[in-house]
Amino acid sequence: MKFGVKYLWKLPTYNPALIEKLVLRYNLSFPIVQTLLNRGYETEEACEQFLFTSLEKDVAHPALLKDSLKAVERIIQAINNQEKILIAGDYDVDGITSSALMMQCLLPLGARVNFFLPNRVKDGYGLSIKTIEKAATSKYTVIITVDNGITAFEPARLAKKLGIDLIITDHHRPHDELPEAFAVIDPYQTGCAYPYKKFAGVGVGFKIMSLLYERLGMPLPDKVYELLLLGTVADVVPLTGENRYWVRHGLHKINATESLALRVLKENARVAKPSLSSTDIGFFIAPQINALGRLEDPRQGVAFLIGTISDETERIGKVLGQLNEARKGIEKKVLTDVEQQITEKKVDIETDTIIIAASQHWPSGVIGLVASRLVGRYCRPVILFHITSDGIAKGSCRSIPEFNMFNALHEVRHLLLSFGGHSVAAGLSLKVEHIPALKEHLLALINKQVKPEDLRHKLTLDAHLTLPETNTKLLSDINLLEPFGCENPQPCFLLERVSLVEKPVLLKEAHVKCTIFADGIIKPVIFFNRPELMGIFENNIHKPCAMAVQVTENYWRDKKNIEFTGLDVCI
């Protein structure tokens, strides 16, 4: 371990003989092979499994999903009999892309299909009794949930009573029991034989539509792969295994043929790169779609994604860009409010191992994003609540890898009205007066399960790097590790004994740009949102230091440059 200014560095291990063997085998740069080894790919077989994805190797048959055949046969029956089908989605990017994917697949088959996405404020999360009642009144006989439904116990019972066949497709962790639905497709449910579990909701929906089209002997519409890509990256599920294959496949397709929607989103975000990466999707494209569900009616998102009329797509796209900018402002205000509570010791981060805060003035659509920022800043679990007018606290949780939030909420379920989600991201609701008891119970669980060092910012360094190794070959080899995201982050390299050769520059009051020298080479480094480094660098010009960096491409006026993004420094 090494202590940086902000992070505790986990240094890369080094096995020269094995690195040299794999370098010769695959003609890869030394730092990239070291990265593979430090990430657990220690044999030729493991390296090939990761580097070279394929349909045959990485993709299992959708019929292995429990209840998938039953669901598909019922959908075919509904299409043949011209029964009305309702897609019940969610208001985030995963839910919007899942709904769009189902519509894109079912409409060409002649299905009488429509969709419903709840309004975050008016309707709340997931399938509701009100939705079931409205569907029954409108003569729907089949409802397919996407990205929700695994905890819809009461709505499922009502659907069964009213003669509606409910097909649940979800990717969230089930509770101890399952809803009484016609079919439940969720890879995490007990008895599901599907080997890969870590899909987004759009991934589960995609598998069902794949099976449907296979049964009908037809190829899936090309648009499906774009929707699968957007939902998978935006929902921050692991980019491993089958997800990795489909994201790679989707990136290849969208970079070969750009859709109307993507063109508009790229223009909104001022993305000038000739091709998009998973990082571009996650940072610049997906948040614009997400803004609809966070601030207004998400149904326009589906029309935008699958629309073919240029004027309408551009109109909705302009709205998306405006909403995303408004979302940023609201998010900044909520973050400032929480920081004020921390300053005033209403939230005491010196003694509390979890941050819990609540307000009537925080929109429920942004508190999850702010919670993520606070986890990144303070390295501890965070729950932020929106307080409704009737005294209900609706919360978004984000956690650290060492503390399973879903399991923790299960332990305190006697205090909750509802909960669901994953180990590091979940949602819940409870009466406001139960928040202190919730905090007390969660503090006890965290203090029992989490060690003090788990609450420190950590940075895992993948490989050693020298300035002469930073060339186009390295950049090309880094691209072989793409797509980057959850459980497959962009490599972080260790630069040792580099020196600052001139005074650093502070850009926009937030970003520090400096110039380093080693081995006869000079390179620029920029540290984003690290203004505290200015004084440290000014006091250590010409002195050797170590830096943790990422290697990036910068496009400026049609020119491509190799640059460093600094993450931390050790003086």
Residue pairs with C-beta under 8 A, 6 or more apart in sequence:
1 8
1 9
1 10
1 11
2 8
2 9
2 11
2 546
2 570
3 9
3 570
4 459
4 548
4 568
4 569
4 570
5 532
5 533
5 536
5 568
5 569
5 570
5 571
6 457
6 530
6 568
7 457
7 458
7 459
7 548
7 567
7 568
8 453
8 456
8 457
8 458
8 459
9 458
9 459
9 461
9 494
9 548
9 568
9 570
10 458
10 459
10 460
10 461
11 461
11 494
12 34
12 35
12 38
12 461
12 462
12 463
12 464
12 494
13 37
13 38
14 34
14 464
15 37
18 37
18 42
19 30
19 33
19 34
19 37
22 28
22 33
22 36
22 37
22 44
22 47
23 29
23 30
23 33
25 44
26 33
26 47
26 51
28 36
28 477
28 480
29 469
29 473
29 474
29 477
30 463
30 469
31 462
31 463
31 464
31 465
31 469
31 474
31 491
31 493
32 463
32 474
32 477
32 478
32 480
32 481
32 491
34 462
34 463
34 464
35 462
35 463
35 481
35 491
36 47
36 50
36 481
38 460
38 462
38 463
39 462
40 46
41 47
41 49
41 50
49 57
51 480
51 481
53 244
53 245
53 248
54 245
55 245
58 241
58 242
58 244
58 245
59 242
59 245
59 246
60 194
60 195
60 196
60 242
62 68
62 207
62 208
62 210
62 211
62 214
63 69
63 211
64 192
64 193
64 194
64 195
65 185
65 187
65 192
65 193
65 194
65 204
65 207
65 208
65 211
66 184
66 185
66 189
66 191
66 192
66 193
66 194
67 183
67 184
67 185
68 183
68 185
68 207
68 208
68 211
69 211
70 182
70 183
71 144
71 167
71 169
71 182
71 183
71 185
71 208
72 208
72 211
72 212
72 215
74 142
74 165
74 167
74 182
74 183
75 85
75 106
75 111
75 142
75 144
75 167
75 208
75 212
76 212
76 215
76 216
77 83
78 85
78 111
78 141
78 142
79 85
79 106
79 109
79 110
79 111
82 112
83 112
83 140
83 141
83 142
84 112
84 113
84 114
84 138
84 139
84 140
84 141
84 142
85 106
85 111
85 112
85 113
85 114
85 140
85 141
85 142
85 143
85 144
86 113
86 114
86 115
86 116
86 135
86 138
86 140
86 142
86 143
86 144
87 99
87 102
87 103
87 106
87 113
87 114
87 115
87 116
87 143
87 144
87 146
88 115
88 116
88 127
88 131
88 143
88 144
88 145
88 146
88 148
88 149
89 95
89 96
89 98
89 99
89 115
89 116
89 117
89 145
89 146
89 147
89 148
89 302
90 96
90 98
90 117
90 118
90 125
90 126
90 146
90 147
90 148
90 201
90 293
91 117
91 118
91 119
91 120
91 125
91 292
91 293
91 294
91 298
92 147
92 234
92 235
92 290
92 293
92 294
92 298
93 230
93 231
93 234
93 235
93 286
93 289
93 290
93 293
94 147
94 200
94 201
94 202
94 231
94 234
94 235
95 117
95 146
95 147
95 148
95 201
95 293
95 298
96 117
96 231
96 289
96 292
96 293
96 298
96 301
96 302
96 305
97 202
97 227
97 228
97 230
97 231
97 234
97 289
97 305
98 146
98 147
98 169
98 200
98 201
98 202
98 205
98 227
98 231
99 115
99 117
99 146
99 302
100 227
100 301
100 302
100 305
100 306
101 146
101 202
101 205
101 206
101 209
101 224
101 227
101 228
101 231
102 113
102 115
102 144
102 146
102 205
102 209
103 113
103 115
103 302
103 306
104 221
104 223
104 224
104 227
104 306
105 209
105 212
105 213
105 220
105 221
105 224
106 113
107 113
108 221
109 216
115 299
115 302
116 131
117 293
117 297
117 298
117 299
117 301
117 302
118 124
118 125
118 126
118 128
118 131
119 297
119 298
120 293
120 294
120 298
120 364
120 365
121 363
121 364
121 365
123 130
123 131
124 394
125 148
125 420
125 427
126 145
126 148
126 149
126 151
126 152
126 420
127 143
127 145
127 148
127 149
127 152
127 155
127 156
128 155
129 154
129 155
129 158
131 155
132 143
132 155
132 158
132 159
132 162
132 164
133 158
133 162
135 143
135 159
135 164
136 162
136 163
136 164
140 164
141 163
141 164
141 165
142 164
142 165
142 167
143 159
143 164
143 165
143 166
143 167
144 167
144 169
145 152
145 166
145 167
145 168
145 169
145 170
146 169
146 170
146 201
146 202
146 204
146 205
147 169
147 170
147 171
147 200
147 201
147 202
147 205
148 170
148 172
148 201
149 156
149 166
149 168
149 169
149 170
149 179
149 181
149 184
150 168
150 170
150 172
150 173
150 174
150 175
150 178
150 179
150 184
150 186
150 189
150 420
151 172
151 174
151 175
151 179
151 418
151 419
151 420
152 168
152 179
153 177
153 179
153 180
155 166
155 179
156 166
156 168
156 179
156 180
156 181
157 179
157 180
159 165
159 166
159 181
160 166
160 180
160 181
160 182
165 182
165 183
166 179
166 181
166 182
166 183
167 181
167 182
167 183
167 185
168 179
168 181
168 183
168 184
168 185
168 186
169 185
169 186
169 201
169 204
169 205
169 208
170 184
170 185
170 186
170 201
170 204
171 186
171 187
171 188
171 199
171 200
171 201
171 203
171 204
171 237
172 186
172 188
172 420
172 421
172 422
173 188
173 406
173 420
173 421
173 422
174 186
174 188
174 189
174 190
175 410
175 420
178 184
178 189
185 204
185 207
185 208
186 192
186 204
187 194
187 196
187 197
187 198
187 199
187 204
188 197
194 207
196 241
196 242
196 243
198 237
198 238
198 240
198 241
198 243
199 207
199 232
199 237
199 242
199 243
200 231
200 232
200 234
200 235
200 237
200 243
201 231
201 235
202 227
202 228
202 230
202 231
202 232
202 235
203 228
203 231
203 232
203 237
203 242
203 243
203 246
206 224
206 228
206 246
209 220
209 224
210 220
213 219
213 220
222 253
222 257
223 259
223 306
225 246
225 249
225 250
225 253
225 254
226 250
226 253
226 254
226 259
226 262
227 305
227 306
228 246
228 250
229 246
229 247
229 249
229 250
229 251
229 253
229 254
229 281
230 250
230 281
230 285
230 286
230 289
230 305
232 239
232 243
232 246
232 247
232 250
233 239
233 247
233 278
233 281
233 282
233 286
233 483
233 485
234 281
234 282
234 286
234 289
234 290
236 282
236 425
236 485
236 486
237 243
237 486
238 485
238 486
238 487
238 488
239 247
239 278
239 483
239 484
239 485
239 486
239 487
239 488
240 487
240 488
244 483
244 488
247 278
247 483
247 485
248 482
248 483
251 275
251 276
251 277
251 278
251 482
251 483
254 262
254 276
255 274
255 275
255 276
258 266
260 307
260 308
260 310
260 313
260 314
261 304
261 305
261 307
261 313
261 317
262 276
262 285
264 313
264 314
264 317
264 318
264 320
265 284
265 285
265 288
265 289
265 317
265 320
266 276
266 284
266 285
267 317
268 288
268 317
268 318
268 320
268 321
268 324
269 284
269 285
269 288
269 321
271 280
271 284
271 285
272 555
273 280
273 555
276 285
277 482
277 483
277 484
278 482
278 483
278 484
278 485
279 483
279 484
279 485
279 490
282 485
287 324
287 327
288 317
288 320
288 321
288 323
288 324
289 301
289 304
289 305
289 320
290 324
290 327
291 320
291 323
291 324
291 326
291 327
292 298
292 300
292 301
292 319
292 320
292 323
293 301
293 365
294 323
294 327
294 363
294 365
294 366
295 323
295 326
295 327
295 330
295 363
295 365
296 323
300 316
300 319
301 320
303 312
303 316
304 313
304 316
304 317
304 320
307 313
307 316
327 365
327 366
327 369
330 363
330 366
331 366
331 369
331 370
331 373
334 359
334 362
334 363
334 366
334 367
334 370
334 384
335 370
335 373
335 374
337 357
337 359
337 361
337 362
338 347
338 355
338 357
338 370
338 374
338 384
341 347
341 357
342 348
342 349
342 355
346 357
347 355
347 356
347 357
349 355
349 378
349 380
352 380
352 443
353 380
353 381
353 443
353 446
353 447
353 450
353 455
354 380
354 381
354 382
354 383
354 439
354 442
354 443
354 446
355 374
355 378
355 380
355 381
355 382
355 383
356 382
356 383
356 384
356 385
356 435
356 438
356 439
356 442
357 383
357 384
357 385
358 384
358 385
358 386
358 387
358 393
358 395
358 432
358 435
359 385
359 386
359 387
360 386
360 387
360 388
360 389
362 370
362 384
362 385
362 386
363 386
364 386
364 394
364 396
367 384
367 385
367 386
367 395
367 396
368 384
368 396
368 398
368 425
368 427
370 384
371 382
371 383
371 384
371 396
371 397
371 398
372 382
372 398
374 382
374 384
374 398
375 381
375 382
375 398
375 399
375 400
379 400
379 455
379 456
379 457
379 458
380 400
380 446
380 455
381 397
381 398
381 399
381 400
381 403
381 405
381 442
381 446
382 397
382 398
382 399
383 395
383 396
383 397
383 428
383 438
383 442
384 395
384 396
385 393
385 394
385 395
385 435
386 393
386 394
386 395
387 393
387 432
388 394
391 431
391 432
391 433
392 417
392 429
392 430
392 431
392 432
393 429
393 430
393 431
393 432
393 434
393 435
394 427
394 428
394 429
395 427
395 428
395 429
395 430
396 425
396 426
396 427
397 405
397 409
397 421
397 425
397 426
397 427
397 428
398 405
398 424
398 425
399 405
399 423
399 424
399 425
399 426
400 424
400 450
400 454
400 455
401 423
401 424
402 449
402 450
402 451
402 454
403 445
403 446
403 449
403 450
403 454
404 423
404 424
405 421
405 422
405 423
405 424
405 425
405 426
406 419
406 420
406 421
406 422
406 423
406 426
407 423
408 442
408 445
408 446
409 416
409 419
409 421
409 426
409 428
410 419
411 441
411 445
412 438
412 441
412 442
412 445
413 419
415 430
415 434
415 437
415 438
415 441
416 428
416 429
416 430
416 434
416 438
417 429
417 430
417 431
418 428
418 429
419 426
419 427
419 428
419 429
420 426
420 427
420 428
421 427
430 438
459 492
459 548
459 567
459 568
460 492
461 492
461 493
461 494
461 548
462 491
462 492
462 493
463 491
463 493
463 494
464 493
464 494
464 496
465 474
465 493
465 494
465 495
465 549
465 551
466 495
466 518
466 519
467 495
467 498
467 516
467 518
467 519
467 521
467 523
468 519
468 520
468 521
470 521
470 523
470 551
470 562
470 564
471 562
472 562
474 551
474 562
475 551
475 553
475 562
478 490
478 491
478 551
481 488
481 491
484 490
490 550
491 550
491 551
492 548
492 549
492 550
492 567
493 548
493 549
493 550
493 551
494 546
494 547
494 548
495 516
495 518
495 546
495 547
495 548
495 549
495 564
496 546
497 518
497 544
497 545
497 546
498 516
498 517
498 518
498 544
498 545
498 546
498 547
499 516
499 517
499 518
499 541
499 542
499 543
499 544
499 545
500 514
500 515
500 516
500 517
500 537
500 540
500 541
500 542
500 543
500 545
501 515
501 516
501 517
501 522
501 541
501 542
502 514
502 515
502 541
503 537
503 538
503 541
504 512
504 513
504 514
504 533
504 534
504 537
504 538
505 512
505 513
505 514
506 512
506 513
506 531
506 534
507 513
507 526
509 531
510 528
510 529
510 531
511 526
511 527
511 528
511 529
511 530
511 531
512 526
512 527
512 530
512 531
512 533
512 534
512 537
512 566
513 524
513 525
513 526
513 527
514 524
514 525
514 526
514 527
514 537
514 566
515 522
515 523
515 524
515 525
516 522
516 523
516 524
516 525
516 547
516 564
517 523
523 563
523 564
524 563
524 564
525 547
525 549
525 563
525 564
525 565
525 566
526 563
526 564
526 565
526 566
527 533
527 565
527 566
527 567
527 569
528 565
530 566
533 569
536 569
536 571
537 569
540 571
543 571
545 569
545 570
545 571
546 569
546 570
547 564
547 566
547 567
547 568
547 569
547 570
548 566
548 567
548 568
548 569
548 570
549 564
549 565
549 566
549 567
550 564
550 565
550 567
551 562
551 563
551 564
551 565
552 562
552 563
552 564
552 565
553 560
553 561
553 562
553 563
554 560
554 561
554 562
554 563
